[in-house]
Amino acid sequence: MDRAQKEKVVDELGQIFESSGVVVVAHYTGLTVAEMQDLRARARAADASVRVAKNRLAKIALDGKPCASIAGYLTGMTVLTYSEDPVAAAKVSEDFAKDNKKYEILGGAMGENALDRAGVEAVSKMPSRDELIAQIASCIGAPASNIAGAIGAPASNIASILSTIEEKAEAA
C-alpha cells in the first residue's frame, strides 16, 4: 500500500469515526471467510457496517475524533463494527459473539463515551431508533383510540338495547 492509499484509508476511517453513533472493536482471530461474510450480512441487514483496517492507520484516523478512547483496543487482529444508529452495531456484535466464540468484543465508543465490554452489552440491550419511534407512536395513538372508543360506546349501547327490544317484540 503506497502513501496515497494509506491517506485515503485514514480519511475514510476518520469519516467513520466522526459520523458513527457507535463503534465496536473486536478481535476476530480464527474466523473463517464464511463467518466474516455472515457478520457483514448481519451488519448490512441492521444498517451497520464492518471494517477491517490496520491498527496503525486507525489510530492515526482517531486523532482528534470524539471516539479517540478506543485507540487502546486497537491491538492484534481487530475488526470495527459501526453504525449511525447508536444501538445497531452493538446489537449485531453481541448477537454474532453469542454464535461465534472466536469473535471477542473488546469495547467501543458511543460518541465521546468510551465503552468497555459490559458497556457494549448494555448498549446492545437498548431499543433501537426504529423501536423507540414505534413505541412513541403507539403511546401517542393510544389516547386517541381510547377517545374514539368512548365516543362510540354510547351509540353502540343504544343500538344493542334497540336490537334487544326489537327481538322481544318479534317474539311476543
Disulfide bonds with the S-S distance in Angstrom:
none
